[in-house]
Amino acid sequence: MRRFIRVFIVLLLFSAHLGAQEIAVLKYSGGGDWYANPTALPNLIAFCNSNLKTNIKAKPTTVEPGSTDIYQFPFVHMTGHGNVIFEENDLENLRTYLKSGGFLHIDDNYGMDKYIRVQIKRLFPEKELKEIPANHPIFNIAYSFPGGLPKIHEHDARPPQAFGIFENDRIILLYTFESDLGDGWESPEVHNNPEAVRLKALRMGANIIKYAFEN
C-alpha cells in the first residue's frame, strides 16, 4: 500500500511539469508571519517566465503542510520572521512529499532561525543540515554565483549561508540563512533596493526554481 501511495505521489509531481506549472507558499502554524513578502514570489515567477522560459502560473497558491494538495507543486516556498510549529501529521506529510520528489525552500526573513531548525530536525531526525558548497550546481545552473549564496539584506554583518537536506545527493530542502532573498524579490518600492541587488536576488531565485524543477 505504501509503495502504491509513493507511486501516486510521484505521478502527481510529474504531472506538475506538464502544461502550466504551479508553485506554492507554505502556510504554517505557530504565529510566524508565513505571509511575509507578498510581492516576492509573483515577481520571481515573472522573472523566471521571462528569462528562463518557464511556464509558471503568475500567482502562487497557498498550501498547508498537512494537506495532500502539496503534492501538486514541485516547488514550495516558506518564509517569515517568527515561530514555526509543525504537528505530527504535518511532519509525516511533508516528509513523504519531499522524499517522493518535492522541494521545499525555506528563506529566513530574520527571526525564524531558532524555530525552524528545531522543526527541520523533527522533520528529518536521521539527517543533518549540511552547508552547500559554492561549487554546487544550484549556484550555477542558470546564473553563476561563484561565491555561493549572495547577501541581499544586511542585518547583522553575518555571512549568508545555504544549507540543505539531501536525499540520494539531491537537495530536497533548501534553507537560505542570513541572505533574505525574498527581500530582493519584492517590488522595488517595498525596500528601495538598488536594481543590481534585486537582479542578484532574482537570479539566485531563478537558479533555485530551475534546480527544483529539473532535479
Secondary structure, DSSP 8 states (H G I E B T S, - for coil): -HHHHHHHHHHHHHHTTSSSB--EEE--BSS--TT--TTHHHHHHHHHHHHT---B-SS-EEE-TT-GGGGG-S-EEEEESS--B--HHHHHHHHHHHHTT--EEEEE-SS-HHHHHHHHHHH-TT---EE--TTSGGGTSSS--TTSS---S-SSS---EEEEEEETTEEEEEEEESS-HHHHHS-HHHH---HHHHHHHHHHHHHHHHHHHH-
